[in-house]
């Protein structure tokens, strides 16, 4: 999607994994939290997202995935950036579908944090933490749900329809 629409992709998971590989206090802390399926504190996450976005001033827009995961992150992001996002897309699919997909990704990418117990903990944390975020964006009429049980091409087409409806 980022390539199709000329947006810069900011993937929170990728940023966190890169930081977790660094031999710094913050990197070790993030690595431990990820292995336990816990969320990284809001301040750290916001600093990383903000730094990434500021490093790309030429961008036509940003496609931020995996963020925000907590209500405080959503509110702080809007305060720092100065406005709400244009749209928030949420992918709806079953827990079993998500576990299966993440296990497959873990096998392909050899990711230590993609073992089934950690995946299930992350998903449970995700459901609990994200509910207030979804309500927050629903009240702002920014939330768009996309059924994500289908093939990637079909899901991509639905995402494109959402993006194109904004233009």
C-alpha positions as CSV (number, residue, x, y, z in Angstrom):
1,X,0.0,0.0,0.0
2,X,2.8,2.4,0.8
3,X,4.4,1.9,-2.6
4,X,1.1,2.2,-4.4
5,X,0.1,5.5,-2.8
6,X,3.6,7.0,-2.2
7,X,3.4,6.7,1.6
8,X,6.3,6.0,3.9
9,X,5.7,2.7,5.8
10,X,6.4,2.9,9.5
11,X,6.1,-0.6,10.9
12,X,6.1,-0.5,14.7
13,X,7.0,-4.2,14.9
14,X,10.0,-3.7,12.6
15,X,11.2,-0.7,14.5
16,X,10.9,-2.6,17.8
17,X,12.7,-5.7,16.5
18,X,15.6,-3.5,15.1
19,X,15.9,-1.8,18.5
20,X,15.7,-5.1,20.3
21,X,18.8,-6.3,18.4
22,X,20.9,-3.4,19.6
23,X,23.1,-4.0,22.6
24,X,21.7,-1.1,24.6
25,X,19.8,-0.9,27.8
26,X,16.7,0.0,25.8
27,X,17.3,-2.7,23.3
28,X,17.6,-5.4,26.0
29,X,14.5,-4.1,27.7
30,X,12.5,-4.2,24.5
31,X,13.8,-7.7,23.6
32,X,12.7,-9.1,27.0
33,X,9.3,-7.5,26.8
34,X,8.7,-8.8,23.3
35,X,9.7,-12.3,24.3
36,X,7.2,-12.2,27.2
37,X,4.4,-10.9,24.9
38,X,4.2,-7.5,26.7
39,X,3.7,-4.1,25.3
40,X,6.6,-1.7,25.1
41,X,5.9,1.5,27.2
42,X,4.2,4.4,25.4
43,X,7.1,6.8,25.7
44,X,9.6,4.5,24.0
45,X,7.1,3.7,21.2
46,X,6.2,7.3,20.6
47,X,9.9,8.4,20.5
48,X,10.6,5.7,17.9
49,X,7.6,6.4,15.7
50,X,8.2,10.2,15.9
51,X,11.9,9.9,15.1
52,X,11.1,7.6,12.1
53,X,8.5,10.0,10.7
54,X,10.7,13.1,11.2
55,X,13.5,11.4,9.3
56,X,11.3,11.4,6.2
57,X,10.0,15.0,5.7
58,X,9.6,14.4,1.9
59,X,6.9,11.8,2.5
60,X,3.5,12.2,0.9
61,X,2.0,10.5,3.9
62,X,2.6,7.7,6.3
63,X,1.2,4.2,6.6
64,X,1.8,3.3,10.2
65,X,1.1,-0.2,11.2
66,X,0.9,-1.8,14.6
67,X,0.3,1.5,16.3
68,X,-1.3,2.8,18.5
69,X,-1.9,-0.2,20.7
70,X,-3.0,1.7,23.8
71,X,-5.3,4.7,24.3
72,X,-2.6,6.8,25.8
73,X,-0.4,6.2,22.6
74,X,-3.3,7.4,20.4
75,X,-3.8,10.6,22.4
76,X,-0.1,11.4,22.8
77,X,0.4,10.7,19.1
78,X,-2.3,13.3,18.2
79,X,-0.8,15.8,20.6
80,X,2.7,15.4,19.2
81,X,1.7,15.3,15.5
82,X,-1.0,18.0,16.0
83,X,-3.8,16.1,14.4
84,X,-5.7,12.8,14.2
85,X,-4.9,10.2,11.5
86,X,-6.9,10.4,8.3
87,X,-8.2,6.9,8.8
88,X,-7.6,3.9,11.1
89,X,-8.0,0.4,9.5
90,X,-8.6,-2.5,11.7
91,X,-8.3,-6.1,10.3
92,X,-10.9,-8.4,11.7
93,X,-10.0,-12.1,11.7
94,X,-10.2,-15.0,14.2
95,X,-7.5,-15.7,16.8
96,X,-6.8,-19.1,15.1
97,X,-6.2,-17.4,11.7
98,X,-3.8,-14.8,13.3
99,X,-1.9,-17.5,15.2
100,X,-1.5,-19.6,12.1
101,X,-0.3,-16.6,10.0
102,X,2.2,-15.4,12.6
103,X,3.5,-19.0,13.1
104,X,4.1,-19.2,9.3
105,X,5.8,-15.8,9.4
106,X,8.0,-17.0,12.3
107,X,9.1,-20.0,10.3
108,X,9.9,-17.9,7.2
109,X,11.7,-15.1,9.0
110,X,13.2,-17.2,11.9
111,X,11.8,-14.8,14.5
112,X,12.2,-15.9,18.1
113,X,9.2,-13.9,19.3
114,X,6.9,-15.8,16.9
115,X,6.4,-19.0,19.0
116,X,2.8,-20.0,19.8
117,X,2.8,-19.1,23.5
118,X,4.2,-15.6,22.9
119,X,1.8,-15.1,20.0
120,X,-1.2,-16.0,22.1
121,X,0.0,-13.7,24.9
122,X,0.6,-10.8,22.5
123,X,-2.9,-11.3,21.0
124,X,-4.6,-11.4,24.4
125,X,-2.7,-8.2,25.4
126,X,-3.6,-6.7,22.0
127,X,-7.4,-7.4,22.4
128,X,-7.4,-6.0,25.9
129,X,-5.3,-2.9,25.1
130,X,-6.8,-2.1,21.8
131,X,-10.5,-2.0,22.7
132,X,-10.3,1.5,24.1
133,X,-8.2,2.6,21.1
134,X,-10.9,1.3,18.7
135,X,-13.6,3.0,20.7
136,X,-11.6,6.3,20.6
137,X,-11.3,6.2,16.8
138,X,-14.9,5.0,16.3
139,X,-16.1,8.1,18.2
140,X,-14.0,10.2,15.8
141,X,-15.5,8.3,12.8
142,X,-12.0,7.3,11.6
143,X,-12.3,3.5,12.1
144,X,-12.7,1.2,9.1
145,X,-13.1,-2.5,9.6
146,X,-11.8,-4.9,7.0
147,X,-12.6,-8.6,7.1
148,X,-9.2,-10.2,6.9
149,X,-9.9,-13.9,6.7
150,X,-9.6,-13.9,2.9
151,X,-6.6,-14.1,0.6
152,X,-4.1,-11.2,0.7
153,X,-5.1,-9.8,-2.7
154,X,-8.7,-9.5,-1.6
155,X,-7.7,-7.8,1.7
156,X,-5.4,-5.4,-0.3
157,X,-8.2,-4.5,-2.6
158,X,-10.4,-3.6,0.4
159,X,-7.6,-1.5,1.9
160,X,-7.2,0.4,-1.4
161,X,-10.9,1.1,-1.5
162,X,-10.6,2.7,2.0
163,X,-7.6,4.8,1.0
164,X,-9.2,5.9,-2.3
165,X,-12.4,6.9,-0.5
166,X,-10.4,9.6,1.3
167,X,-9.1,11.3,-1.9
